[in-house]
Amino acid sequence: MTEKLMILGSGPAGWTAAIYAARANLDPVVLEGGHIAGDLPGGQLMFTTEVENYPGFPNGVDGQEMMAAFKEQAKRFEVRIEDYTGAESVDLSQKPFKVKDSQGKDWETHALIISTGASANWLNLESEQYYRKKGLGVTACATCDGAFPRFRDKPVAVVGGGDSAMEEATFMTKFSNPVYIVHRRDEFRASKIMQERALKNEKIKVLWNSGVEEVLGDDDDGVTGMRLKDTQSGETRDVDIAGFFLAIGHTPNTAFLNGQLETDDKGYLVLTQPHGSQTSVEGVFAGGDVADSTYRQAITAAGMGCKAAIDAERWLAEQGIE
Ligand code: NAP
């Protein structure tokens, strides 16, 4: 059997695409992901505590609850969902496209929406992952989590030396003081203008040549400090912080595509038409963070998922597949 549309990924882009596609009678299948050990289906919001910037939730909403609600809404329109299953590989060289899932099942589909997201890069310290998974002060998104009371008027650290680190540190000065930028070298790679903006902010203090050895804390208070190692002298020291923010880049989840779709120099999928969701292979559409290195918000991902479903529906109709 050949599916009309398969959707890969179950973040805001994937579920929005699924809801629109199901309501357009495309009977979509979603491979929701979460098949890699230690990961969860539902995308990056599964690791956020409260989402306060998604319109429609005046009191905020828990990230996991929000993704459960997206999924419930898709189920209401009878979207077929393959739980904890991802795409292992795809063959886009022929039509219909072929998809092999992580359970070993082979699929065929006329159209495909890629909404597999991007993953924040982590230092992968055991202590960092511990407090991250517990939602106790380690995050990779200051825009999402910075306004929480736990960081207010407390010292926090932002790790990284690129534009994101400058932006996140500058943003955090609205709430926290001081904001340490922890960088492993003695110069930033961030653009001059972003560096200058950060460096002239009196609340920001840069800890140069510093590697993070451990995030310190306990189950009651969450993060309380970090252990740094001077990359030149080798000396270690502990610094008090209430929040630990990672800004060391993101990696779009495209490995399973094996280079079959055009990507930009950072590895994000290239959308080939202005304002559209088409990728470099006709019939393959993309939405959400896998194709967006700029905005990376739940609301923008949902909007892109909507566009991908509408574009897929129109394209299938043009092919005579209703
Ligand atoms: P990035 O430019 O790749 O910078 C990553 C930073 O993290 C680098 O300073 C790097 O250190 C550091 N880093 C990487 N791995 C590390 C590790 N294991 N331990 C410690 N430090 C580590 O990433 P980004 O800042 O997220 O920016 C990504 C892209 O988005 C860039 O093109 C950027 O210009 C763009 N962006 C633009 C804006 C804006 O214009 N408003 C805002 C944000 C991002 P090294 O320098 O030593 O390699």
Boltz pocket constraint, residues with backbone or C-beta under 6 A from the ligand:
constraints:
  - pocket:
      binder: B
      contacts: [[A, 122], [A, 123], [A, 159], [A, 160], [A, 161], [A, 162], [A, 163], [A, 164], [A, 165], [A, 167], [A, 182], [A, 184], [A, 185], [A, 187], [A, 188], [A, 189], [A, 247], [A, 248], [A, 249], [A, 250], [A, 293]]
      max_distance: 6.0
